[in-house]
Amino acid sequence: MKKLIIALLALAVVGVCAFAQDAAAAAPAPALKWGGYLDTGLYYSQTGSAKATLQTEALNFGGWDPILGSGDDPAFDLFASYSADTYGFKFRLRSNYDDFSSSKSTFIMNRCYGWFNLFNNMVQLSAGKFGHGTYQTQQNEQFGDWYRTNGVAIDVMPIEGLKFGAMLPVPTTQTNFNDMTKLAWAGFDYTMKGIGEVVFSYQSKKNTMTGSSGINIEQFGATDLGASVVTDKAWATAYLNVTAVDNLTAFIEAQFANLGDSDFGENTYNVHVDYALGNLDPGLAVVTQTNANSDYGTAMTFDLFCYYTMGNAKMGADIDYNTVSKPDAKTGYTFGPNVTFTLGKDSSLELAFYYQGGDVSDGWTYITDPTTSFLIDYVWQF
C-alpha cells in the first residue's frame, strides 16, 4: 500500500507540471452554481411509559428502511460548485439540530475540495475535505464513506466505465507521512452498461486517531466522536449492482471490518431485491451481521416492503423482523405505513407512523420498551 501511495503521489507531481499546458487549451466557460437543501426531519416519539417528545434526530428503526431511506436527518445546507473543463471545486455548509427540545445546533463546513483533470481527463487530482467516498458502496449502507475526511486523492480513468485510485487522509493531528500512509484508501469502480457495476475499496492499517481528526470515527468502532481509538486492522468494502433486467433493482453491499481481528472483526452484508410492476414496487432487503468474537453470534434484519405511486403521492408500508442469536437470543419487529407527497419540482412532504416492539432492533441493540413514532418530514431543494 505504501509503495502504491508513493507512486500515485509521484504521478501527481508529473500531473502538476502538465496542468499548465492542459489549461492553456480552449475550454468551455466556467460555471458557478449555488443551491440549498432543507430537511425538517421532525418526529413525535414515545417509548414505553416515558413522556412523548418532539425530536429532530434520525428515525431509522430496524436498520435500513427502503421507503424512509437511511433516516430523516434534519439539515439545512448551502452549497456551491464551480466547474470548468479541467478543474473545479465544491463546498457545502451544513447546520443540523441534534435535539429539538434543547435547540442545540451545529454549523459546519462538512465538505470543501477542489479538483483538476489531466491527460485528456484520464487522471483527476483532488484535495480538501471530501464528501462521499469515490469507492464507497453506492446504495443504502454507503460503506467506505470518506465523509468529512481531509485528504488528497488521485483517480485514473483509462477507459470508459473504469476508475481506480487512492486517497491519503491528512488529519490535523498527524504530521508523520509514514503514519499517514497507514490510513490510506485504495479502490476501483467498474461499470458495464446494461449489465451492472462492481466497486471495491480497501483501507490499510490505522493508528491512534481522535474524533477531531477529520477521519470518519465510526470506521474505528467508536460510539463517542470525541474518543480516542486504537486499532491496527484493515477494512474492506465490496458492492455489486445488477442492471441487466428492466424494472429490477438488485444489489449487495458488504463491509469487512477489522480484518483478522478475533475480538472486533465484523462483517456486514446488505442484500436488496425489488421489482417494479407498473406503479407497484414490492421488495425485500436482508441485512446480516457476523462477528468474529465467539461471544456474539449473527444479527439479521428482514425488511419486507411495498409501495405504490398514484399521481403525486407515493404510499408504502414495510415490516422489519430482527433477530440476534448471541449473547441473548432475541427477536424484534417494526412496522408502519407512510406516504410522500410531491409538492413541486423541488419539494416533498412525508408522513409516517412506526411501531417498534420485541426485544431487539438492528444489530446487537437490545430494547426493553416498545416505541411509537409519528414522522413529519418536509424537504425543499433550491
N, C-alpha and C positions, 0 to 999 in steps of 0.2 A: 504493500500500500504506500509506504513512504517513497519508494522509487517512482511509483506512478504519479504521486503528487508533485515530486521534483520535476519529472518530465513534463507534466502539464504546465507547471509554472514557467519552465523554460520556453515552452511553446507560446505562453502568454507574452513573454518578453519579445520574442520574434514578432508576435502579432502587433504589439505596440509600435514597433518600428515600421510595420506595413500600414498602420492605421492612417497616417497622414496621406499616403498615396491613394488609399481607398477613398478617403473623404474628399479628395480633390475631384473625383469623378462626378458627373452630373447626377443629381438625386432629386426626388420629389420634395416639395416644400414641407418643412417640418409641421407637425400638427400638435396643438396643445388641447387637451381635453380635460374638463372638470366634471365632477359629479358628486353625488352623495347617496347615502343609504340610511334609512330609519327603520328599526325593528323594535316594537314596543315589548314583546315577549312577556306580557302580564298574565299571571295566573293566580287563581284563588285556590288555596290548598289547605286541607285539614288531615292530620294524621292522628288516628285513634281518638281519644277524648281531648286532645290538646286544642287550644284556641286556633281557629282558622286564621290564616294570614294571607295578605296580598303580597306577592313577591314578583321579582323580575329575573330570578335565576332560571337556568335552563331546565326545561321539562323534558326528561328523557328516561322514561321508565323501561326497564327490561332491555337495555341495550339499544341498538339502532332501531328507530321507528321509520318504516318506509314511507309513511304519509307525513308525519311531522318533521322528518329529517333527523338530524343529529341532536335536536333540541332547539328550542326557540330562545336563543341567547339575545338579550336586549342589546341594542347597539345604535350608535349614531356615528356614521362615517363621513368624512370628507376626503376625497381622493382626486388625484390628478395624474395624467400621463403625458409625456412629451416624446414623440417619436419622429425620427427621420428615416432615411433609407438604411443607414448603417448604425445608428445609435439612438438612445433614448433613456428615459428614466420614469419611474413610478414611485408614488408615495401615497400613504394613507394615514390619516389621523383618526383615532377611534376614541369615543367616550362611551363607557358602558357602566351600568349600575349593577352592583353586586347584591343589593338587598333594598327593596322598595321601602321597607319600614324604617330603615336608618338613613335612607337617601345618600348612602355612600356612593361615590363615583370615582372613576379614574379617567384620565385623558392622556393617551399615549400615542407616540408615533410607532405604530406596530409594523410598518414596512416602509422602506425608503432605499431604493437601489437604482443603480444605473447600469447600462449595458452598451456594448458596441460589437458589431459583426465584422468579420474579416474574411478574406479569401472567398469572395463572392458568396457571402452569407453561409459558408460552410463551418465557420467557427464563431462562437459567441463568448465574449468575456463579460463578466458581471461582478459587481461588488456592492456591498451595503448591507442593510438589514432586510433579509428576504421575507417573502410572504410564504406561499405554499412551496413544497419541495418539488424540484423538477422531476424526480424519480419516485415520488410517493405513489401509493396505490390511489387510483383515480375515482373511487366511489365512496361508500359510506364511512369506512373507518379512517381513511386517509393516513395509513401507516407510512412512516418515513417523512412526515411533515417537517419542513425547516422553519416553521412559523416563528417569527421574531428572532431569527438567528443571524448574528453578524458574521459576515464571511466574504470570501472571494470564490468564484466558480468559473469553470470553463466547460463548454459543451461543444461537441463535434457532431456535425450533421453531414456525413459523407454522401448519403443517398436519400432519396425521398422516403420518409417514414421511419428512418433510423436515427436515433440520437443517443450518444453516450458521453459521459463526462464525470467530473468530480467537483466537490465543494469542500473548501477548507474553512471551518469555523475560526473566527478570530475574536474570542471572548475578551472582554475588558480586563479580566483577572488573570489572563495568561499571556506572557510575552516570550516564552521559550518556543522557538519554532519546532523543535523536536517533539515537545509535548503537544503542540497544536496538531501535528500530523496524526496523533493518536485519536483525534476526534473526527478525522476526515470521512466524508461520504463519497461513494462512487456508485454509478448505476448506469442502466441503459433502458431505452424505451423503443420498442419496435412495433409499428402499426402497419397492418396489412389490410388495405382497403377491401371491404366486403367480406373479410374473414375475422379479424379481431385484433387485439392489442396485447402485448406482453411487456411487463415492466418489472425490473428487479433493482434493488438497491442494497448496499452493504455499508455499515458504519464500523470502523475499526475500533480497537480498544479505547477506553475512555479513562480519564484520570479524575481527580477530585475537582468538582465544579460546584457552583452555587447558583441559586435561582436568579441572581442579578447578573449572571454572566452573558445572558442573551441566548443561551442554549435552551432548547425545549427540555425543561427539567423533568417532564413526565417520562422522557426517554431514559431517565436514570432511576426510575422506580420510586420517586419521592412524591408524597402527598402534600407536603408543605413547600411552597415555592421558595421559601427563604432557607430551606435546609441544605446542608452540605451532604453530598452523596459520594461514596467511594465505590467505584466499580472498574473492572479491567476486562470486561467481556464485550464481545462484538454483538451487533444486531443485524438482522437481515429482513427484508420485506419482499414480497412477490405478489404479482397481480396478473390475472388472465381475464380478458373480456371477450366474449364471443359475439360477433355482429353478423354472422353469416345467415341467420334466419330472420326474416322480416317479422316485426312485432314481438320478437323475443328479446328479453333482457336477461342475460345470464353471465355472471362473473363470480370470481373467487378472489378474495384478498387474504393474505397471510402475513403474519409477523412472527419472527423468531427472536425472542428477547433473551439477552444474557446467554449466548450460545456456550454450551459446555459447562454451565454452572449448575451443579446438582442441588443447590439451595434456592436459587432465584430464577432459574431458567423457566421460561413460559412461552408457549406457542398459542397463537390465536388465529382462527380461521373463520372467515365470513363468506358463506355461500348464499347467493341470491338468484332466484329464478322467478320471473313473471312473464305472462304472455297476454298481450292486449287483444281483446275480442271486440273490435269496434270501440265503443265508449266505455266498455267494461274492462278492468285490468286487475285480475286476481294474481296472487303470487305467494311465495314462501321464502323466508330468509332464516338461515340457521347459523348461529354464532357458537363456535366451540372453543373452549379454552382448556389447555392441558398444562400441568405444572410438573417440573422435574422433581420437586420436593415430594417425597413419599407420603408426607402428612396431608397432602392435598390431592384430590382426585381430578375429576373432569367437571367443568361447569358448562352448561349448554342453555341456549335460548332459542326456542322455536317461535317464529313470528309469522302467523298466517294473516294475510291482509287482502283487502279487495276495495277498490274504489271505482266510482262511476262519474263520468263527466256529462253534465247536461247544461247547455248554454254557458253561462259564466260561472257555474258552480261545479266544484269537484267534491263529491260526497264519498266518505270512506269509513271503514271500520277495520280494526285489527285486534287480534288476540295473541298475547305472548304467553308462552309457557316456559318457565325457568326451572332448572334442576341442577343440583350440586351433589356429587357422590361422597366427598370428604371435605373437611373433617366431620361435619354433621350432614347426613343425607337428608336434604330438604328440597321442597318444591315451592314454587310461587307462580303467580299469574298476574297479568294486566290486560284489561280490555276497555274498549270505548270507541264511540263514533266521533267523527269530525267532519267539518265542511269548510271549504275555502272558496271565497267569492273573489273573482277577478273584478276589481273596481275600475280599472282602466288599463292603459298600456303599461304603466309602471307601478301599480299599487294593488294590494290584495288585503283581504280580511279573513282571518281563520278563527273558527270557533271549535272548541273540542271539549270533551268530557272523558276523563280517565279514572278508572278504579284499579288500585293495586292491592292484592291480598296474598295470603300464603305466608311463607317463612323466608323466602329468598328472592332477591331481584337479580339483576345481571351479575355475572362473575361470581365472586365469593362474598357478596354483600347480603348479610342476613338482616331481616327486618322482623319486628315484633308486633306492629300495629298496621292495620290497613290504611291506605291513603286515598282520598278523593280529591280530584283536581279539575278545575274549570279553566280553560285557556281562552284568552282573547289576544290575538296577535295581529297587529296591523303592520304591514310592510310597504314602504314607499321608496322607490329608487328615482333619483332625479339627476 
